[in-house]
Amino acid sequence: MPNLFEKASIITTPTAYENGKLNSVKPKGGENLLLQSNQFDTTWGLLSLNTPTNGFTGYDGSSDAWKLTTTGSSFSRINQSFNLSGIYTASVYAKKAEWDYVGLFIHGVSKGVVISLIDGTVQNPIINYPEFYADAEDVGNGWYRISIAHTLSGSGEYRIYPCETNVYNGNSTPNEGIYIQDAQLERGSEANTYIETTTTAIKNADFDFTRGSSATRVNEKGLIQDVQILSDELIQNGNFEEEGSELVTNGSFDDASDWVKGGGWSISNGKANCDGTQTATTNFSQLNVINDQSKTYKVEFTLSNYVSGSVKSKISNDAQGVNRTANGTYVSYLSGMTNNKLNFTASSDFIGSIDNVSVKEVGQNWSFGSGWSMEDGKAIASNVPNLQRLQQGLGTSVVGKKYKYSLNITNVSGFYSVYIFGVYVLATSNTEGVIEGEVIATSTNGAFFIAGASASGLVSATIDNVSLIEITDDTDLPRINYTNFDYENGEVVPYSGEGSLLLEPQSTNKITYSEDFSQSSWFTSGVTLESGQISPRGDTSAFKLSFAGANDYIQDDMVGLDISKEYTISFYAKVDSGTTTIDTGNINAGSYEVLTVTDEWQRFQVTQTPSATTRYPRPIQSNGSDTIYLWGCQFEEKSYATSYIPTEGSIKTRLQDICNNAGSSDLINSTEGVLYAEISALANDLTNRAITISDKTSNNRIFITYYAQSNGLFSQIISNGVIQATLIAQLPSIKNSTKVLVKYKQNDFALWVNGFEVSSDEIGVTPIGLDDLSFDRGTGTLNFYGNVKCVAVFKEALSDEELQCLSS
């Protein structure tokens, strides 16, 4: 059977996201929520403007641009209404005519800017600056793409102001103005490729996503991390393996041209040969091989037919390779030359041949201070004096931005420093190995360098695999969480896990120091603490706990508990080898569960109802004189453990994930179709959690939901406020990944689970006006919390054979 997902109109899998948006993989493409986006004399409202005229040359070379001219009154504008919530970007192309400024404004949240059409600079806010950014991209021929991004919350207006001065309300001259073209309003925090609209807005199937707080996930390498957006690599040639084009002409000696032959040298049989008839040192050379004496070059050649003497490559006397005295292929890295000529200098008794001569620039993008050089695809420090640098300039950095750095440094003798954007991340260090961490820029000096840091001595070292990536910790980033990893020797095998979209409710970690067990909030009995251990985050924030004997423990005091509620303590633990058992609990006084700890980091959790409003939960109470590694403790008012919430001195709350508002009437068929989901629940907690296609009301909708029945799942079809079908399934465990489909068609409704039809109804009509896909009940309630591997919508009712295949 062909790939059935080719029939789907919407497919969302855990693959791509941005701040405020979960991207669907089908359909692909952008969106524009404005009508008549380049027909400004139609749907658009005008205030103190003449009717817009078109036929002017646009930014794209077409005759499709428009001119806005005013009647001479202040606040003149063109506008279009909307009713939207979430992060949105407004954009338009603009060019000066008689006037030099344009204003772009979002009414309803009162955010906008006036921008110069002479140089693209932001002039003044229109009431207030946008929340995220205001930008003017120069697209050529005097045109700029103006864009602003902000969070919308209901009804408002998209407005364009032609501005005579650099304020939006200062117009006085009639019949003058600016040119505009291609207006757009779209979800997300950046302006994407323009999408033309006519009488209908074009909406993609991306979901709006909000959380409003940071959150962690397990990444594809099996490490716990804050969900982040990572930039492309900022360091160029960080592995020092980039090579330039070939600079030698006729290095294979196909003929005798291009070379200057000293005594004893000749060219024959595809080689340069020295026969020993020279009476002194002799050179074989090519002029003007290099054109920049400040660079580093890789010089390579093959020595054959060797009989006696020595030969070496050099580019001036200041940049020489070593003497070669045997057959073989040799490489030298030369720098600091004072002329541009390549020489092969042979001793007076040299007899042999050279071939395959090559010179290429290496070390691109780097500047090498005194003592720094290149060798074998690495940067080499050889007796580098204090403050002499291996450096790369990265333009102007932005104060306050966060970056992740990494480099591999070996063979260290002496001390060195590492500087990134105003911060010495290592000041005087002789550490070897992979050095990595995060840094926040404190300077606009966009430099990255490694320098000698031995005031009274020299440093030698080998540098490789230098990396620098910008990190964006936005609070509305969806999480792709990985589980089911393979393990080797107690370690996670990177990239062996399975990814799912993780959607969770709000939760608070009541432990104030979730990683630092040396703080006074933690009480220990018979326990020795040792910090600096490798953690599940990949850093050294874990602790090693040595227990003197049985019933020794570590605990944190919890006050203000509700004795009618369940609480869960969770943590990560491991041992060096083998296994051991621990007792965990004491939320209910004296009540513990016995857990088995192995040599793999595992997250353990125990749920209990407190026996008093003040209790002393213990992640570990020992059963002997064990040594156990501990990290990431959490205590929350939940019947299960949610994703890890790190704390550093106070309690911390992760807000709920909200993912909704995907699709359109073009993508969802009200007459017939299929709603598909591959999902699992976080817990069998008897709460309602839904995925729905609807008209954004409770009157017309089709949903799949976990509900207040242990391991129960059901689907309901509602048309015009009347329930048409209720389809119920009992699952072995809703925490297992399950493929669920609901088929809808007049008098033909069915629920399929994991390859089997489990419920059906042959009487009923379908909903009306379906145009929205959301992870809730269609009205913003009963949010879906769980793991999502896929959700899809089909615009036709598939056959039983197709439904079985798709859900198997």
Legacy VTK file of the C-alpha trace (Angstrom):
# vtk DataFile Version 3.0
C-alpha trace
ASCII
DATASET POLYDATA
POINTS 808 float
0.000 0.000 0.000
1.420 3.443 -0.854
2.379 5.884 1.916
-1.010 6.876 3.333
0.383 10.076 4.837
0.578 11.424 1.285
-3.223 11.713 1.535
-3.067 13.817 4.709
-3.772 17.550 4.546
-2.029 18.234 7.882
0.887 16.339 9.431
2.692 17.427 12.566
5.657 15.470 13.908
8.304 16.508 16.469
10.743 17.973 13.967
10.809 21.784 13.889
9.826 24.715 16.044
10.558 28.342 16.762
9.619 30.742 19.508
5.832 30.739 19.773
5.299 28.162 17.047
5.272 24.402 16.484
5.857 23.786 12.793
3.880 21.197 10.864
5.643 19.214 8.143
2.587 19.361 5.895
1.538 21.620 4.341
4.830 23.435 3.867
5.026 27.152 3.289
4.250 30.440 4.930
1.065 32.288 5.690
-0.478 35.699 5.313
-3.519 36.588 7.391
-4.256 39.851 5.568
-6.806 40.000 2.765
-5.941 41.590 -0.595
-2.348 41.840 0.613
-1.228 43.809 -2.451
-4.538 45.333 -3.578
-4.704 48.406 -1.409
-7.805 49.946 -3.037
-10.147 47.124 -1.952
-10.510 45.577 1.523
-8.312 48.166 3.188
-9.655 51.068 5.245
-8.360 54.590 4.585
-8.029 57.558 6.926
-7.034 60.935 5.430
-5.648 59.169 2.363
-6.417 59.481 -1.306
-7.384 56.239 -3.039
-4.113 54.308 -3.512
-2.820 54.086 -7.089
-0.736 51.309 -8.579
1.475 50.560 -11.579
4.742 51.678 -9.996
7.988 49.697 -10.151
8.296 47.468 -7.089
11.150 45.946 -5.141
10.886 42.814 -7.293
11.020 44.690 -10.621
7.303 44.258 -11.273
4.852 47.114 -11.940
2.945 46.031 -8.877
3.796 48.714 -6.303
1.326 51.271 -4.942
1.541 54.901 -3.929
-0.065 56.245 -0.767
-0.741 59.980 -0.771
-2.469 61.944 1.970
-5.169 64.575 1.985
-2.928 66.696 4.198
-4.269 65.629 7.582
-2.401 64.106 10.525
-2.666 60.398 11.403
-3.248 59.485 7.717
-3.101 55.727 7.298
-4.270 52.562 5.558
-5.493 49.750 7.811
-7.043 46.284 8.067
-8.716 44.660 11.088
-7.827 41.361 12.772
-8.780 39.268 15.794
-5.732 37.250 16.795
-3.874 36.048 19.866
-0.243 34.980 20.123
3.074 36.193 18.689
2.703 37.771 15.241
4.910 39.630 12.762
3.643 42.481 10.559
5.655 43.465 7.482
5.439 45.594 4.330
7.818 46.739 1.597
8.177 50.542 1.400
10.123 53.172 -0.572
10.350 56.929 -0.298
8.524 59.140 -2.774
8.119 62.774 -1.716
8.257 61.701 1.925
11.136 59.936 3.678
9.422 57.948 6.433
6.949 55.116 6.965
5.152 53.983 10.100
4.071 50.387 10.788
1.724 49.948 13.716
-0.379 47.282 15.411
-3.451 48.879 16.929
-5.008 47.062 19.864
-1.660 46.549 21.571
-0.410 50.043 20.630
2.996 49.038 19.307
4.813 50.341 16.260
7.687 52.382 14.840
8.507 55.082 12.320
11.417 54.104 10.070
13.546 56.166 7.714
13.285 55.190 4.045
16.640 56.887 3.438
18.805 54.622 5.569
16.412 52.121 7.271
16.984 53.408 10.795
14.316 53.282 13.477
13.254 56.841 14.325
10.537 56.914 16.962
8.000 54.585 18.496
4.347 54.870 17.584
3.117 55.029 21.183
5.354 52.087 22.262
8.129 49.951 20.770
7.209 46.381 19.711
7.924 43.626 22.192
10.307 41.569 20.063
11.874 43.743 17.377
11.480 46.360 14.659
13.573 45.962 11.540
14.163 47.486 8.104
15.885 45.197 5.595
17.439 46.964 2.607
16.273 44.979 -0.456
17.743 47.337 -3.061
16.675 50.182 -5.342
15.551 52.276 -2.375
13.123 49.627 -1.085
13.059 48.367 2.509
11.120 45.518 4.066
9.745 46.910 7.315
8.749 44.383 9.996
7.706 44.406 13.644
6.873 41.501 15.981
4.652 41.544 19.046
2.232 39.463 21.101
-1.394 40.090 20.069
-4.381 39.529 22.328
-7.668 39.922 20.475
-9.044 42.473 18.061
-6.953 45.227 16.516
-5.721 46.791 13.293
-2.684 46.460 11.055
-1.777 50.033 10.036
0.635 51.642 7.571
1.323 55.375 7.968
3.000 57.482 5.222
5.023 60.015 7.223
6.192 63.435 6.136
8.499 63.685 9.172
9.887 61.130 11.594
6.693 61.077 13.637
3.483 59.381 12.558
1.144 62.268 13.249
2.940 65.210 11.627
1.601 65.219 8.033
0.429 68.510 6.481
1.258 68.534 2.742
-1.530 67.025 0.570
-1.077 64.653 -2.371
2.394 63.518 -1.314
3.509 60.262 0.249
5.409 56.964 -0.176
5.366 53.718 -2.193
4.323 50.377 -0.624
4.014 46.770 -1.784
3.217 43.297 -0.407
1.849 43.608 3.131
1.879 40.569 5.398
0.729 39.484 8.858
1.848 36.065 10.073
2.333 34.004 13.197
5.773 33.831 14.770
8.483 36.319 15.617
10.047 36.841 12.183
9.023 37.931 8.691
9.105 35.047 6.230
8.770 34.870 2.452
5.859 36.965 1.227
2.613 35.095 0.420
0.101 36.803 -1.904
-3.560 36.769 -0.833
-6.790 37.848 -2.487
-10.193 37.478 -0.824
-9.053 34.685 1.537
-6.215 34.674 4.047
-3.621 31.914 3.654
-2.920 30.064 6.876
-0.453 27.219 7.299
-0.881 24.316 9.706
1.653 25.514 12.259
0.462 25.588 15.861
0.617 28.600 18.127
2.632 27.638 21.190
2.880 29.388 24.541
4.300 28.514 27.912
5.796 31.729 29.275
8.582 30.040 31.238
11.743 28.057 30.672
11.517 24.266 30.600
13.837 21.296 30.308
13.871 18.279 28.052
16.062 15.249 27.341
17.928 16.068 24.142
18.935 13.704 21.352
22.222 12.937 23.145
20.395 11.888 26.298
21.358 15.004 28.271
18.992 17.172 30.332
18.917 20.719 28.948
16.799 23.845 28.834
14.956 23.862 25.524
16.843 26.287 23.314
17.282 27.578 19.805
20.888 27.178 18.688
22.423 29.330 15.974
24.615 28.122 13.161
28.283 27.758 14.007
29.839 31.197 14.540
33.478 30.094 14.409
34.734 29.628 10.885
37.223 26.822 10.245
37.109 25.702 13.855
38.635 22.322 12.978
41.523 23.991 11.104
41.027 21.699 8.125
39.903 24.248 5.529
42.260 24.502 2.566
42.371 27.124 -0.161
42.758 26.596 -3.888
45.947 25.256 -5.434
48.558 28.019 -5.802
51.287 26.079 -7.622
51.211 25.909 -11.411
52.386 22.654 -13.014
53.121 20.949 -9.728
52.941 17.555 -11.441
55.652 18.555 -13.951
53.729 17.655 -17.065
56.238 19.841 -18.922
59.212 22.052 -18.135
57.287 25.332 -17.882
56.700 27.640 -14.890
59.780 26.583 -12.907
63.247 28.158 -12.479
65.939 25.485 -12.375
69.223 25.990 -10.517
72.383 23.927 -10.995
71.822 20.158 -11.219
68.012 20.490 -11.662
66.005 19.321 -14.675
62.436 18.234 -15.462
61.707 14.917 -17.170
59.316 11.985 -16.905
56.859 13.995 -14.789
59.390 14.808 -12.062
61.867 17.486 -11.074
65.231 15.735 -10.836
68.483 16.769 -9.191
71.464 14.746 -10.473
74.184 15.818 -8.014
76.247 17.789 -10.533
75.710 21.009 -8.526
78.820 22.291 -6.775
76.946 24.138 -4.012
73.477 24.529 -2.504
71.000 24.848 -5.358
67.374 26.067 -5.673
64.455 24.853 -7.736
61.774 27.558 -7.602
58.529 29.098 -8.832
57.912 32.829 -8.638
54.862 34.581 -7.170
53.244 31.484 -5.728
51.631 33.356 -2.838
50.144 36.819 -2.759
49.659 37.420 0.993
52.684 37.003 3.184
50.611 37.308 6.374
48.874 33.952 5.799
49.834 30.363 6.620
50.446 27.870 3.812
50.534 24.111 3.579
53.443 23.000 1.350
53.399 19.377 0.228
55.671 17.338 -2.070
56.785 13.779 -2.746
60.475 12.827 -2.635
61.488 9.782 -4.714
64.587 8.194 -6.269
66.521 9.414 -3.236
70.290 8.656 -3.259
72.007 11.226 -1.050
71.955 14.697 0.482
68.904 16.686 1.602
66.168 18.911 0.207
63.649 21.214 1.919
60.766 23.492 0.945
60.727 27.156 1.882
59.049 30.445 1.057
61.849 32.909 1.797
64.515 32.286 4.415
62.027 33.169 7.144
59.655 30.300 6.367
61.420 26.988 5.881
60.523 23.361 6.190
62.932 20.758 7.538
65.538 18.888 5.494
64.187 15.669 3.961
66.576 12.739 3.542
64.421 9.776 2.507
61.696 8.876 0.030
58.203 9.887 1.122
55.466 12.517 0.981
56.134 15.520 3.218
54.031 18.410 4.519
55.257 21.676 6.029
53.168 24.559 7.363
54.949 27.815 6.585
54.225 31.364 7.734
56.033 34.630 8.374
57.588 34.762 4.880
59.140 37.911 3.408
58.752 37.132 -0.299
56.362 35.235 -2.548
58.677 32.650 -4.123
58.480 28.897 -3.493
61.921 27.263 -3.277
63.147 23.717 -3.002
66.659 24.083 -1.645
68.965 21.100 -2.198
72.314 20.451 -0.557
75.446 20.237 -2.715
75.295 16.423 -2.611
71.535 15.961 -3.078
70.505 13.351 -5.652
66.799 12.611 -5.991
63.461 13.658 -7.502
60.437 15.640 -6.326
56.863 15.480 -7.600
53.251 16.358 -6.724
54.150 19.800 -5.429
51.265 21.665 -3.815
50.843 24.953 -1.931
47.497 25.877 -0.373
46.444 28.499 2.137
45.327 27.128 5.521
44.247 28.649 8.788
41.614 30.758 7.064
39.669 33.135 9.322
42.325 32.926 12.038
45.122 35.321 12.917
48.256 33.784 14.406
50.325 35.758 16.886
53.960 35.123 17.731
54.577 31.429 18.396
51.267 30.269 16.891
51.219 28.076 13.761
49.347 25.291 11.958
50.209 21.618 11.704
48.224 18.521 10.690
44.842 20.251 10.814
45.416 21.782 14.243
46.570 25.067 15.711
49.912 24.776 17.482
51.255 26.974 20.261
55.018 26.606 20.466
56.647 28.653 23.234
54.014 31.358 22.833
54.879 34.530 24.800
52.435 36.073 27.256
49.361 37.683 25.594
50.190 36.449 22.074
46.955 35.221 20.497
45.281 32.736 18.232
42.294 34.917 17.353
39.181 35.129 15.224
37.152 38.314 14.869
33.393 37.736 14.748
32.118 41.264 14.151
30.184 43.169 16.767
28.800 41.072 19.598
25.606 41.902 21.483
25.894 42.481 25.218
23.623 40.121 27.153
23.392 37.364 24.547
24.312 33.834 25.626
26.770 31.572 23.825
27.908 27.969 24.112
31.624 27.388 23.554
33.783 24.310 23.142
37.409 23.587 22.217
39.816 20.688 22.530
43.216 21.562 23.972
46.006 19.036 24.537
49.778 18.821 25.099
49.670 21.824 27.415
52.847 23.240 28.908
52.484 26.536 30.747
49.277 28.531 31.115
46.768 29.956 28.671
43.604 32.079 28.686
40.401 31.923 26.609
38.482 35.152 25.879
34.976 35.373 24.382
33.062 38.597 23.824
34.412 40.459 26.840
34.767 37.511 29.225
37.831 35.452 30.112
36.098 32.092 30.429
39.500 30.707 31.413
41.910 33.244 32.876
45.093 31.326 33.767
44.604 27.658 33.014
46.603 24.570 32.147
43.560 22.310 31.838
43.637 19.712 29.059
40.799 18.005 27.197
37.469 19.262 25.907
36.767 22.660 27.448
33.124 23.705 27.185
30.584 25.937 28.839
28.282 28.911 28.399
29.092 32.612 28.489
27.070 35.833 28.366
28.647 38.586 26.280
29.686 41.678 28.238
31.319 43.582 25.384
30.542 44.562 21.800
34.101 43.499 20.926
33.246 40.377 18.958
36.545 38.597 19.479
37.366 35.014 20.343
40.964 34.312 21.253
43.297 31.930 23.051
46.431 33.544 24.411
49.501 32.777 26.438
48.897 33.565 30.097
52.312 32.924 31.610
53.767 36.278 32.586
57.124 34.744 33.426
57.130 31.895 30.940
55.854 30.457 27.672
52.932 28.215 26.736
52.813 25.322 24.306
49.621 23.478 23.350
47.597 21.922 20.552
44.156 23.407 19.741
41.378 21.775 17.702
37.583 21.698 17.232
36.822 25.242 18.343
33.082 25.971 18.406
30.882 28.913 19.378
27.077 28.898 19.058
24.535 31.484 20.141
21.834 30.185 22.485
18.337 31.624 22.566
16.435 30.710 25.734
12.984 31.905 24.688
10.118 30.952 26.977
7.677 29.832 24.281
9.732 27.066 22.723
8.066 23.668 22.192
10.012 20.688 23.502
11.092 17.648 21.533
11.853 15.171 24.302
13.791 11.924 23.730
13.256 8.591 25.479
14.028 4.858 25.046
17.785 5.233 24.541
20.240 2.409 24.059
23.056 2.092 26.612
26.660 0.903 26.351
28.800 0.437 29.463
26.313 2.397 31.521
26.344 5.388 29.157
23.616 6.649 26.838
24.212 5.993 23.142
23.639 9.444 21.593
20.955 9.707 18.899
19.511 6.269 19.737
16.351 7.615 21.410
12.856 8.381 20.132
11.602 11.968 19.950
8.136 13.199 20.943
6.499 16.555 21.455
6.207 16.934 25.237
3.164 18.835 26.540
2.873 19.256 30.321
0.726 21.017 32.920
2.049 23.692 35.231
4.145 22.444 38.121
6.403 23.843 40.852
9.597 22.359 42.252
9.366 23.046 45.999
13.000 22.064 46.603
15.035 25.294 46.656
18.412 23.757 45.764
17.737 20.935 43.351
21.412 20.218 42.595
23.524 21.704 45.406
23.206 19.280 48.304
25.805 21.179 50.334
23.269 23.930 51.081
21.818 24.221 54.582
18.307 23.432 53.318
19.481 19.843 52.954
20.009 17.784 56.113
22.242 14.728 56.062
22.889 11.961 58.559
25.954 9.777 58.098
26.598 11.114 54.611
29.811 12.524 53.117
29.279 14.822 50.111
31.674 15.277 47.209
30.785 17.780 44.478
32.090 18.071 40.915
30.671 14.831 39.493
29.465 14.394 35.914
25.691 14.907 35.812
22.875 13.913 33.411
23.230 17.437 32.013
26.792 16.660 30.946
28.402 19.149 33.341
29.963 18.605 36.779
26.989 19.594 38.942
26.254 16.135 40.405
27.275 15.022 43.909
28.759 11.766 45.160
27.163 10.660 48.453
29.046 8.186 50.660
26.807 6.596 53.290
28.443 5.300 56.465
25.867 2.575 57.013
22.256 1.517 56.818
19.493 4.061 57.459
21.740 7.058 56.790
19.914 9.619 54.691
19.617 12.988 53.000
16.379 14.969 53.314
14.792 18.368 52.680
12.093 19.860 54.919
8.749 20.667 53.271
6.170 22.882 54.970
2.631 23.971 54.114
1.647 20.659 52.546
-1.956 19.685 51.846
-2.665 16.330 53.483
-5.469 15.660 50.981
-3.140 15.900 47.956
-0.520 13.619 46.454
3.103 14.730 46.155
5.920 13.217 44.127
9.633 13.277 44.857
11.920 12.547 41.916
15.684 12.534 41.327
18.477 11.078 39.204
20.816 8.497 40.725
23.478 5.946 39.767
26.344 3.910 41.233
29.818 3.301 39.844
29.160 -0.350 39.038
26.750 -3.148 39.809
23.536 -2.328 41.652
22.353 -1.312 45.084
19.003 -0.647 46.722
17.805 2.511 48.426
14.695 3.541 50.318
12.823 6.603 49.030
9.841 8.373 50.562
9.003 9.626 54.065
6.426 12.036 52.639
4.082 9.813 54.580
6.003 9.359 57.816
8.062 6.170 57.791
6.699 5.021 54.439
9.327 4.111 51.813
9.644 2.362 48.476
12.675 0.190 47.757
14.388 1.243 44.507
17.232 -0.441 42.653
20.017 1.873 41.495
22.303 0.737 38.649
25.395 2.105 36.883
23.160 4.017 34.464
21.719 7.413 35.316
17.999 6.841 35.936
15.222 9.096 37.146
13.381 7.660 40.129
10.056 8.855 41.541
7.876 8.052 44.524
4.367 9.426 45.102
2.760 9.642 48.528
0.132 11.593 50.439
1.728 13.546 53.325
0.890 12.477 56.832
1.236 16.067 58.098
1.523 19.596 56.746
5.281 19.499 57.470
7.197 16.499 56.211
10.773 15.449 55.477
10.973 13.721 52.097
14.100 11.647 51.599
15.346 10.921 48.095
17.794 8.425 49.552
17.899 6.460 52.770
20.697 3.930 52.586
20.574 0.189 53.096
24.295 -0.071 53.771
27.634 1.690 53.336
27.008 2.603 49.705
28.350 5.299 47.417
25.635 6.809 45.228
25.638 9.700 42.748
22.706 12.132 43.072
21.418 14.985 40.897
18.265 16.927 40.044
15.882 16.530 42.979
12.274 17.644 42.570
9.271 17.749 44.893
5.938 18.710 43.348
2.240 18.566 44.062
1.474 15.973 41.430
0.637 12.292 41.294
3.587 11.814 38.924
6.919 13.451 38.133
6.968 16.099 35.420
10.074 17.225 33.561
12.949 18.445 35.693
12.705 22.034 37.016
16.149 23.208 38.212
16.299 25.530 41.221
19.116 27.637 42.662
17.897 29.116 45.946
14.125 29.404 45.593
11.195 27.362 44.391
10.524 27.576 40.663
7.433 27.087 38.484
7.243 25.819 34.927
4.016 27.035 33.342
1.683 24.849 31.274
2.271 24.107 27.602
-0.492 25.424 25.322
-0.459 24.304 21.694
-3.385 25.253 19.450
-4.759 27.203 16.507
-3.511 25.153 13.552
-5.279 24.502 10.289
-7.993 26.196 8.263
-11.205 25.310 6.450
-9.079 24.567 3.374
-7.161 21.900 5.306
-9.982 20.359 7.381
-13.041 18.884 5.693
-16.312 19.117 7.600
-18.087 16.539 5.422
-15.755 13.588 5.934
-12.260 12.803 7.100
-9.955 11.229 9.675
-8.259 12.636 12.774
-5.089 10.647 13.605
-2.823 10.794 16.657
0.129 8.748 17.913
0.226 9.647 21.592
0.896 8.544 25.152
-0.227 9.993 28.475
2.080 11.277 31.189
-0.001 9.523 33.844
-3.173 7.544 34.349
-4.541 10.315 36.568
-8.214 10.251 35.473
-8.133 13.753 33.984
-9.543 14.868 30.635
-6.905 15.676 27.973
-8.056 16.242 24.393
-6.939 16.706 20.783
-9.656 18.329 18.676
-10.677 19.561 15.251
-13.433 22.158 15.617
-14.927 25.476 14.591
-13.315 26.954 17.748
-16.565 26.475 19.689
-18.134 23.602 21.579
-20.901 23.340 18.960
-18.943 21.624 16.179
-16.011 19.421 17.003
-14.423 15.997 16.861
-12.047 15.083 19.659
-9.887 12.272 20.963
-9.461 12.388 24.728
-8.157 10.559 27.760
-10.832 10.877 30.432
-11.928 10.066 33.971
-11.809 6.308 33.440
-8.665 4.370 34.287
-6.754 3.801 31.025
-9.803 4.986 29.137
-9.946 6.845 25.828
-12.937 8.080 23.883
-13.901 10.173 20.876
-16.975 12.279 20.393
-18.503 13.872 17.295
-20.672 16.968 17.888
-22.624 18.804 15.183
-24.506 22.048 15.806
-24.358 21.454 19.559
-25.766 17.895 19.401
-23.691 14.780 20.161
-23.780 12.537 17.074
-21.500 9.705 18.213
-19.533 8.649 21.295
-16.813 6.071 20.661
-15.025 4.447 23.627
-11.842 2.345 23.956
-10.248 0.666 26.983
-6.436 0.552 26.696
-3.908 -1.668 28.513
-2.112 1.517 29.570
-2.570 5.060 28.319
1.115 5.631 29.169
2.068 3.357 26.259
2.413 4.921 22.814
-0.889 4.365 21.011
-2.050 5.009 17.448
-5.611 6.366 17.472
-7.853 7.300 14.523
-11.396 8.575 14.401
-13.179 8.380 11.046
-16.126 10.687 10.430
-18.678 10.707 7.628
-22.451 11.009 7.670
-23.851 7.796 9.240
-20.319 6.345 9.353
-18.196 6.968 12.460
-15.482 4.665 13.786
-12.661 4.623 16.334
-9.518 2.613 15.519
-6.736 1.789 17.998
-3.437 0.071 17.107
-4.793 -1.635 13.995
-8.274 -2.572 15.252
-11.681 -0.955 15.020
-12.848 -0.773 18.644
-16.054 1.258 18.365
-18.424 2.534 15.670
-21.709 4.358 15.096
-23.780 4.341 11.890
-26.207 7.178 12.681
-25.371 10.862 12.713
-24.336 13.941 10.750
-20.928 15.569 10.656
-19.917 18.888 12.272
-20.151 22.222 10.465
-17.379 24.699 9.733
-14.350 22.774 10.989
-11.274 24.993 10.626
-9.037 24.453 13.675
-6.759 21.732 15.053
-5.719 22.154 18.698
-4.300 20.208 21.617
-7.374 20.975 23.735
-11.171 20.543 23.571
-11.455 23.231 20.861
-12.303 26.032 23.274
-9.020 26.397 25.147
-10.001 23.981 27.936
-8.943 20.419 28.791
-5.475 20.873 27.295
-3.737 17.748 26.087
-0.809 16.760 28.303
1.312 13.882 27.072
3.790 12.781 24.440
2.950 13.272 20.770
4.810 11.503 17.986
2.369 12.520 15.266
-0.984 14.172 14.688
-2.578 14.297 11.231
-5.791 15.245 9.488
-7.201 13.611 6.351
-9.865 15.276 4.214
-11.429 11.956 3.214
-12.845 9.021 5.152
-10.228 6.313 4.564
-11.189 2.714 3.869
-11.026 0.073 6.597
-7.937 -1.377 4.956
-6.265 2.026 5.023
-7.311 2.682 8.628
-5.920 -0.671 9.720
-2.638 -0.035 7.922
-2.296 3.495 9.309
-3.021 2.522 12.908
-0.969 -0.684 13.014
LINES 1 809
808 0 1 2 3 4 5 6 7 8 9 10 11 12 13 14 15 16 17 18 19 20 21 22 23 24 25 26 27 28 29 30 31 32 33 34 35 36 37 38 39 40 41 42 43 44 45 46 47 48 49 50 51 52 53 54 55 56 57 58 59 60 61 62 63 64 65 66 67 68 69 70 71 72 73 74 75 76 77 78 79 80 81 82 83 84 85 86 87 88 89 90 91 92 93 94 95 96 97 98 99 100 101 102 103 104 105 106 107 108 109 110 111 112 113 114 115 116 117 118 119 120 121 122 123 124 125 126 127 128 129 130 131 132 133 134 135 136 137 138 139 140 141 142 143 144 145 146 147 148 149 150 151 152 153 154 155 156 157 158 159 160 161 162 163 164 165 166 167 168 169 170 171 172 173 174 175 176 177 178 179 180 181 182 183 184 185 186 187 188 189 190 191 192 193 194 195 196 197 198 199 200 201 202 203 204 205 206 207 208 209 210 211 212 213 214 215 216 217 218 219 220 221 222 223 224 225 226 227 228 229 230 231 232 233 234 235 236 237 238 239 240 241 242 243 244 245 246 247 248 249 250 251 252 253 254 255 256 257 258 259 260 261 262 263 264 265 266 267 268 269 270 271 272 273 274 275 276 277 278 279 280 281 282 283 284 285 286 287 288 289 290 291 292 293 294 295 296 297 298 299 300 301 302 303 304 305 306 307 308 309 310 311 312 313 314 315 316 317 318 319 320 321 322 323 324 325 326 327 328 329 330 331 332 333 334 335 336 337 338 339 340 341 342 343 344 345 346 347 348 349 350 351 352 353 354 355 356 357 358 359 360 361 362 363 364 365 366 367 368 369 370 371 372 373 374 375 376 377 378 379 380 381 382 383 384 385 386 387 388 389 390 391 392 393 394 395 396 397 398 399 400 401 402 403 404 405 406 407 408 409 410 411 412 413 414 415 416 417 418 419 420 421 422 423 424 425 426 427 428 429 430 431 432 433 434 435 436 437 438 439 440 441 442 443 444 445 446 447 448 449 450 451 452 453 454 455 456 457 458 459 460 461 462 463 464 465 466 467 468 469 470 471 472 473 474 475 476 477 478 479 480 481 482 483 484 485 486 487 488 489 490 491 492 493 494 495 496 497 498 499 500 501 502 503 504 505 506 507 508 509 510 511 512 513 514 515 516 517 518 519 520 521 522 523 524 525 526 527 528 529 530 531 532 533 534 535 536 537 538 539 540 541 542 543 544 545 546 547 548 549 550 551 552 553 554 555 556 557 558 559 560 561 562 563 564 565 566 567 568 569 570 571 572 573 574 575 576 577 578 579 580 581 582 583 584 585 586 587 588 589 590 591 592 593 594 595 596 597 598 599 600 601 602 603 604 605 606 607 608 609 610 611 612 613 614 615 616 617 618 619 620 621 622 623 624 625 626 627 628 629 630 631 632 633 634 635 636 637 638 639 640 641 642 643 644 645 646 647 648 649 650 651 652 653 654 655 656 657 658 659 660 661 662 663 664 665 666 667 668 669 670 671 672 673 674 675 676 677 678 679 680 681 682 683 684 685 686 687 688 689 690 691 692 693 694 695 696 697 698 699 700 701 702 703 704 705 706 707 708 709 710 711 712 713 714 715 716 717 718 719 720 721 722 723 724 725 726 727 728 729 730 731 732 733 734 735 736 737 738 739 740 741 742 743 744 745 746 747 748 749 750 751 752 753 754 755 756 757 758 759 760 761 762 763 764 765 766 767 768 769 770 771 772 773 774 775 776 777 778 779 780 781 782 783 784 785 786 787 788 789 790 791 792 793 794 795 796 797 798 799 800 801 802 803 804 805 806 807
